[in-house]
Amino acid sequence: MRFEEEDPARKNSLAYPMEIGGQKFELVEVTKQKDIMLNVARMYAQQEYDRIMEMVGVLQKQAADLKRRLEITDMVHAAEYKFQVYHGQTYWLVRDTTRDALLLSHLGPRDWSTAAPVEYDYIAEVKWLGDHTWIEVPQSA
């Protein structure tokens, strides 16, 4: 069976001639084709590398946040306080410079009816979470 009898429309869709007098085609240089393939491969590999490095950045930020959370938790557990703490409530971590001691306080630097004690260095506003760790509350400007 001849080619055009099998599928006559197919010969028009081929990229190479199937009969005498068909459309002329040029050979592609192998080195040129390899260069094109290499450039495309590098482009896609670079995109994937950039995406992975972006995820690494996110993980590094999460690790730094977790490290700070553990530091705050250690500081609060080392602090002195004489009241019941509750989950979800915010408190202030304070250094008393006269005694060189950490304190946990209900009152922040702006909560005093008079000026805050000069011997207090306010470190951070903290919140007790449900997993028994403490997190630093971001200060609104």
N, C-alpha and C positions, 0 to 999 in steps of 0.2 A: 504494500500500500504506500502510496506517495504521501509526502508531508502535507501538501495543500489539500489533498482529498480528506485527510484525517481532520484537520482544523484549518480552513482557509484563512480565517481572521488572525490566526496566531503568527503568521509570518510577518505581519505588520507591527507586532508588538515586541519582536525580538530586537536586542541591541546589536546584533551582527547580521550580515546578509546571508540568506539561505539560497540564493540563486544568482546566476550570472546577470550582471547589470544591476544588482542590488545596491543599496546605499553603501558608500565607502565608510570605513571606520579606521581609526588610528589606534595603534597599540599604546598603552600607557606605560611609561617608564617605571620599572619596578622600584628604583630608588625613590622616585617622586611619590609613588604610592605608599612606600614605607614611611617616608617623611610625614605625609598627611596622617597616616594611621598613628604614628608616634606622637604627633602634636595633639591629636584628638584624645589619645590615651592620657597624655600629660594633663590636658585641660580637665578631664573628668577626675583624674587622680587628685589634682590640686583642689577641686571642688570638694571632694570627699575628705581630704586632709583638713581643709578649712572648717568643714562641718564638725569633724571630730575635735579639732582644737577649740571650737566654740563650746562643745559639750564639756571638754576638760576645764575650760574657764568657769562654767557653771558649777562643776563639781568642786573646784578649788574654792569658790565663794561659799558653797555649802559647808565645806570642811572648815573654813575659817570661822563661819558663823557658829558651827557646833563647838569649835575650840573655845570661842569667846563665851558661849553658853556654859561650858564646863568651868571656865575660869570664874565666872560670876557665881555659879553654884558653889564652888569651893569657898569663895570669899564670903558669901552669905552664911554658909555653915560654920565659918570661923568667926562670924560676927556675934556680938552680944545683943540679946533682946529679951525683954521680960513681958511679952504679950503673946497672945495666940495669933498665929498667921493663918490666912485662909487662901485657898486656891483662887486664882484669878484676880486677887487684890494686888495693888501696887504699893511698894514701900521704897524707902530710900536707903541706899548703902552709903554710910558716912564713916570717915576716919576722924576720930577724936585726937587731935594733935597733942593735947596736954597729956594724955595717957598712952598715946600711940596704940590705940585700939580701934578695931572695926565695930561699928554699931549698925543695927537695922532700926530705922526710924519710920514712924508714920508721917512725919512732917518733912517736906522738902524745903529748899531754900526760900521759896516764895510763900510758904504756908504759915509762917510765924506772924503773930499779931505785932510783934516788935521785930527788930532786925534779927536775922538768924545768928546763932552763937558764932563768934569769930573763931573759936577753936575747932569748928566743924569744917572739914573739907568734904563736900558732896562728891561722891564717886559716880554713882549712877542711880537712876530710878529703875527698880527691878520688879518683876512680877513672878509669882509662884505658879508654875504650870502643873497640870494634872499628872505628869510623869515624875513629879517631885524634883524637877530641875527648875532653875531660875533663869529668866531671860531679861536682858537689858531692854527697857522700854525706850524707843527713840524719842528724843525731845523735839517738840514742835517749836519752831522759831517764832 
